[in-house]
Amino acid sequence: MSRIAAILLAAGESRRMGSCNKLGLVVGGEPMLTRSARVLVASRVAQVVVVLGHEAELAASLVADLPVATTVNPDYREGQMTSVHHGLAALEGSFDGVLIALADQPRLEPEDVDHLIDAFDERQGRSILVPTYDGRRGNPILLDWQHRDAILAGERNLGCRRLIERRPEEVLAVPMANDHVVVDLDTPADLQRIEERRT
């Protein structure tokens, strides 16, 4: 079985959410960031690094009771890829793959993550796994460990999307049974829709 690490990206400014930090919004009874980290901890992932930035102290408090490592990206305003770089550099040990997860996916469950890791176990030479639902690409994505060194050695703008575009022959689309991987929380309207689905 593959040994997988995860980077949870939680450094952004939540500008589209207005004045509040969406990571602290309560979704299904717990703060969004707490839930996102708990999902990864409950999955087959062996190590979780949460990358903080905007309102780092608040974000750190939301995961303080979970077995995760945290690191602060001082360059978070320069874009999400700086947080990917920062998280990759913070991982300790060697793994078979690394999961790049977003902190604003309120419907993601441990079973969804494990389904992606199961597909990684059977990847047959593919090194970039992307979950899909109804033809749409989603998150998190799962990269073979070899890509960690390539990303860290390259420019900061060598993002995951560009990696997928450059190496289509290495991409394995992983069909998912539900829409959890394509639902995210960006605006107050998103939050309202998500809460309505829960009732």
C-alpha positions as a Markdown table, in Angstrom:
| # | Residue | x | y | z |
|---|---|---|---|---|
| 1 | Met | 0.0 | 0.0 | 0.0 |
| 2 | Ser | 1.2 | 3.5 | -0.9 |
| 3 | Arg | 2.4 | 5.9 | 1.8 |
| 4 | Ile | 0.8 | 9.3 | 1.1 |
| 5 | Ala | 1.5 | 12.7 | 2.6 |
| 6 | Ala | -1.0 | 15.6 | 2.3 |
| 7 | Ile | -0.6 | 19.3 | 2.0 |
| 8 | Leu | -3.7 | 21.3 | 3.1 |
| 9 | Leu | -3.8 | 24.8 | 1.6 |
| 10 | Ala | -5.2 | 27.2 | 4.1 |
| 11 | Ala | -3.4 | 30.4 | 3.4 |
| 12 | Gly | -5.7 | 32.4 | 1.2 |
| 13 | Glu | -7.5 | 35.6 | 2.0 |
| 14 | Ser | -11.1 | 34.5 | 1.2 |
| 15 | Arg | -11.8 | 37.8 | -0.7 |
| 16 | Arg | -14.9 | 36.5 | -2.4 |
| 17 | Met | -16.4 | 35.7 | 1.0 |
| 18 | Gly | -16.4 | 39.3 | 2.1 |
| 19 | Ser | -15.2 | 40.4 | 5.5 |
| 20 | Cys | -15.1 | 37.0 | 7.2 |
| 21 | Asn | -12.5 | 34.2 | 6.9 |
| 22 | Lys | -14.3 | 31.3 | 5.3 |
| 23 | Leu | -12.0 | 28.8 | 7.1 |
| 24 | Gly | -13.7 | 29.7 | 10.4 |
| 25 | Leu | -17.3 | 29.4 | 9.0 |
| 26 | Val | -19.2 | 26.6 | 10.7 |
| 27 | Val | -20.3 | 24.0 | 8.2 |
| 28 | Gly | -22.0 | 20.9 | 9.4 |
| 29 | Gly | -21.3 | 21.8 | 13.0 |
| 30 | Glu | -17.6 | 22.6 | 12.9 |
| 31 | Pro | -15.3 | 25.2 | 11.4 |
| 32 | Met | -14.4 | 24.6 | 7.7 |
| 33 | Leu | -10.7 | 24.3 | 8.3 |
| 34 | Thr | -11.2 | 21.9 | 11.2 |
| 35 | Arg | -13.4 | 19.7 | 9.1 |
| 36 | Ser | -11.0 | 19.7 | 6.2 |
| 37 | Ala | -8.1 | 18.7 | 8.3 |
| 38 | Arg | -10.1 | 16.1 | 10.2 |
| 39 | Val | -11.1 | 14.5 | 6.9 |
| 40 | Leu | -7.5 | 14.0 | 5.9 |
| 41 | Val | -6.5 | 12.7 | 9.3 |
| 42 | Ala | -9.3 | 10.2 | 9.1 |
| 43 | Ser | -8.2 | 9.0 | 5.7 |
| 44 | Arg | -5.3 | 6.8 | 4.7 |
| 45 | Val | -3.0 | 9.8 | 4.6 |
| 46 | Ala | 0.1 | 9.3 | 6.7 |
| 47 | Gln | 1.1 | 12.9 | 7.3 |
| 48 | Val | -0.7 | 16.2 | 7.0 |
| 49 | Val | 0.9 | 19.6 | 6.7 |
| 50 | Val | -1.5 | 22.6 | 6.9 |
| 51 | Val | -0.1 | 25.7 | 5.1 |
| 52 | Leu | -1.2 | 28.9 | 6.8 |
| 53 | Gly | -0.9 | 32.5 | 5.8 |
| 54 | His | -3.8 | 35.0 | 6.1 |
| 55 | Glu | -4.9 | 35.2 | 9.7 |
| 56 | Ala | -2.5 | 32.4 | 10.6 |
| 57 | Glu | -3.1 | 32.5 | 14.3 |
| 58 | Leu | -6.8 | 32.0 | 13.9 |
| 59 | Ala | -6.3 | 29.2 | 11.4 |
| 60 | Ala | -3.7 | 27.5 | 13.6 |
| 61 | Ser | -6.2 | 27.5 | 16.5 |
| 62 | Leu | -8.7 | 25.6 | 14.3 |
| 63 | Val | -6.4 | 22.6 | 13.9 |
| 64 | Ala | -4.6 | 22.8 | 17.2 |
| 65 | Asp | -6.3 | 19.7 | 18.6 |
| 66 | Leu | -5.6 | 17.5 | 15.5 |
| 67 | Pro | -2.5 | 15.5 | 14.7 |
| 68 | Val | -1.3 | 17.7 | 11.9 |
| 69 | Ala | 1.8 | 19.9 | 11.4 |
| 70 | Thr | 1.4 | 23.6 | 10.5 |
| 71 | Thr | 3.7 | 25.9 | 8.6 |
| 72 | Val | 3.2 | 29.6 | 7.7 |
| 73 | Asn | 3.8 | 30.8 | 4.2 |
| 74 | Pro | 5.0 | 34.4 | 4.4 |
| 75 | Asp | 4.5 | 34.8 | 0.6 |
| 76 | Tyr | 0.9 | 33.7 | 0.5 |
| 77 | Arg | -0.2 | 36.9 | -1.2 |
| 78 | Glu | 1.8 | 35.9 | -4.3 |
| 79 | Gly | -0.5 | 33.1 | -5.1 |
| 80 | Gln | -1.5 | 29.6 | -4.2 |
| 81 | Met | 1.5 | 28.0 | -5.8 |
| 82 | Thr | 3.8 | 29.6 | -3.2 |
| 83 | Ser | 1.8 | 27.6 | -0.6 |
| 84 | Val | 2.2 | 24.4 | -2.5 |
| 85 | His | 6.0 | 25.0 | -2.6 |
| 86 | His | 6.0 | 25.9 | 1.1 |
| 87 | Gly | 4.0 | 22.8 | 2.0 |
| 88 | Leu | 6.1 | 20.4 | -0.1 |
| 89 | Ala | 9.3 | 21.8 | 1.5 |
| 90 | Ala | 7.8 | 21.3 | 5.0 |
| 91 | Leu | 7.1 | 17.6 | 4.5 |
| 92 | Glu | 9.3 | 15.3 | 6.6 |
| 93 | Gly | 10.3 | 11.9 | 5.4 |
| 94 | Ser | 9.8 | 10.1 | 2.1 |
| 95 | Phe | 6.5 | 9.1 | 0.6 |
| 96 | Asp | 5.1 | 7.5 | -2.5 |
| 97 | Gly | 2.8 | 10.3 | -3.3 |
| 98 | Val | 1.6 | 13.7 | -2.1 |
| 99 | Leu | -2.0 | 14.9 | -2.0 |
| 100 | Ile | -2.6 | 18.6 | -2.7 |
| 101 | Ala | -5.8 | 19.4 | -0.8 |
| 102 | Leu | -7.9 | 22.6 | -0.5 |
| 103 | Ala | -9.3 | 23.8 | 2.8 |
| 104 | Asp | -12.7 | 24.9 | 1.3 |
| 105 | Gln | -14.3 | 21.6 | 0.2 |
| 106 | Pro | -17.1 | 21.2 | 2.6 |
| 107 | Arg | -18.5 | 17.9 | 1.2 |
| 108 | Leu | -15.2 | 16.0 | 1.0 |
| 109 | Glu | -15.1 | 12.8 | 3.1 |
| 110 | Pro | -12.3 | 10.4 | 4.2 |
| 111 | Glu | -13.8 | 7.8 | 1.8 |
| 112 | Asp | -13.3 | 10.2 | -1.1 |
| 113 | Val | -9.7 | 10.6 | -0.3 |
| 114 | Asp | -9.2 | 6.9 | 0.2 |
| 115 | His | -10.8 | 6.2 | -3.2 |
| 116 | Leu | -8.2 | 8.4 | -4.8 |
| 117 | Ile | -5.4 | 6.7 | -2.9 |
| 118 | Asp | -6.7 | 3.3 | -3.9 |
| 119 | Ala | -6.5 | 4.4 | -7.5 |
| 120 | Phe | -3.0 | 5.6 | -6.9 |
| 121 | Asp | -2.1 | 2.1 | -5.7 |
| 122 | Glu | -3.2 | 0.7 | -9.1 |
| 123 | Arg | -2.0 | 3.7 | -11.2 |
| 124 | Gln | 0.0 | 1.6 | -13.7 |
| 125 | Gly | 2.7 | 4.2 | -14.5 |
| 126 | Arg | 0.5 | 7.3 | -14.3 |
| 127 | Ser | 1.9 | 9.9 | -11.9 |
| 128 | Ile | -0.8 | 12.6 | -11.7 |
| 129 | Leu | -4.2 | 11.6 | -10.4 |
| 130 | Val | -7.2 | 13.9 | -10.8 |
| 131 | Pro | -10.6 | 13.1 | -9.4 |
| 132 | Thr | -13.5 | 13.7 | -11.8 |
| 133 | Tyr | -17.3 | 13.9 | -11.5 |
| 134 | Asp | -19.7 | 14.2 | -14.4 |
| 135 | Gly | -16.8 | 15.1 | -16.7 |
| 136 | Arg | -15.5 | 17.9 | -14.4 |
| 137 | Arg | -12.1 | 17.9 | -12.8 |
| 138 | Gly | -12.0 | 18.4 | -9.1 |
| 139 | Asn | -9.7 | 18.3 | -6.0 |
| 140 | Pro | -7.7 | 17.1 | -4.3 |
| 141 | Ile | -5.1 | 15.9 | -6.8 |
| 142 | Leu | -2.5 | 13.2 | -6.0 |
| 143 | Leu | 1.0 | 13.4 | -7.4 |
| 144 | Asp | 3.7 | 10.8 | -7.5 |
| 145 | Trp | 6.5 | 11.8 | -5.1 |
| 146 | Gln | 8.9 | 12.4 | -8.1 |
| 147 | His | 6.9 | 15.6 | -8.8 |
| 148 | Arg | 7.7 | 17.1 | -5.4 |
| 149 | Asp | 11.4 | 17.5 | -6.4 |
| 150 | Ala | 10.5 | 18.7 | -9.8 |
| 151 | Ile | 8.2 | 21.4 | -8.5 |
| 152 | Leu | 10.6 | 22.5 | -5.7 |
| 153 | Ala | 13.4 | 22.7 | -8.3 |
| 154 | Gly | 11.3 | 24.7 | -10.7 |
| 155 | Glu | 9.8 | 28.1 | -10.8 |
| 156 | Arg | 7.1 | 29.0 | -8.3 |
| 157 | Asn | 4.6 | 29.4 | -11.1 |
| 158 | Leu | 5.0 | 25.7 | -12.1 |
| 159 | Gly | 1.6 | 25.0 | -10.7 |
| 160 | Cys | -0.4 | 21.8 | -10.6 |
| 161 | Arg | -2.6 | 22.9 | -13.5 |
| 162 | Arg | 0.5 | 23.6 | -15.6 |
| 163 | Leu | 1.9 | 20.3 | -14.6 |
| 164 | Ile | -1.2 | 18.6 | -15.8 |
| 165 | Glu | -1.1 | 20.5 | -19.1 |
| 166 | Arg | 2.5 | 19.7 | -19.7 |
| 167 | Arg | 2.3 | 16.0 | -19.0 |
| 168 | Pro | -1.2 | 14.8 | -20.2 |
| 169 | Glu | 0.2 | 11.3 | -20.8 |
| 170 | Glu | 0.9 | 10.9 | -17.1 |
| 171 | Val | -2.6 | 12.1 | -15.9 |
| 172 | Leu | -5.1 | 9.5 | -14.7 |
| 173 | Ala | -8.7 | 10.7 | -14.3 |
| 174 | Val | -10.3 | 9.0 | -11.4 |
| 175 | Pro | -14.1 | 8.9 | -11.6 |
| 176 | Met | -15.8 | 9.6 | -8.3 |
| 177 | Ala | -19.2 | 8.4 | -7.2 |
| 178 | Asn | -20.4 | 11.8 | -5.9 |
| 179 | Asp | -19.8 | 15.5 | -6.5 |
| 180 | His | -17.8 | 16.1 | -3.3 |
| 181 | Val | -14.6 | 16.8 | -5.2 |
| 182 | Val | -16.1 | 19.6 | -7.3 |
| 183 | Val | -17.9 | 21.5 | -4.6 |
| 184 | Asp | -16.1 | 24.3 | -2.9 |
| 185 | Leu | -16.9 | 27.3 | -0.7 |
| 186 | Asp | -16.0 | 30.7 | -2.1 |
| 187 | Thr | -19.0 | 33.0 | -1.6 |
| 188 | Pro | -21.9 | 33.5 | 0.9 |
| 189 | Ala | -24.2 | 32.0 | -1.8 |
| 190 | Asp | -22.1 | 28.8 | -1.8 |
| 191 | Leu | -22.5 | 28.5 | 1.9 |
| 192 | Gln | -26.2 | 28.9 | 1.7 |
| 193 | Arg | -26.5 | 26.2 | -1.0 |
| 194 | Ile | -24.3 | 23.8 | 1.0 |
| 195 | Glu | -26.4 | 24.3 | 4.2 |
| 196 | Glu | -29.6 | 23.8 | 2.2 |
| 197 | Arg | -28.4 | 20.5 | 1.0 |
| 198 | Arg | -27.7 | 19.4 | 4.5 |
| 199 | Thr | -31.2 | 20.0 | 5.7 |
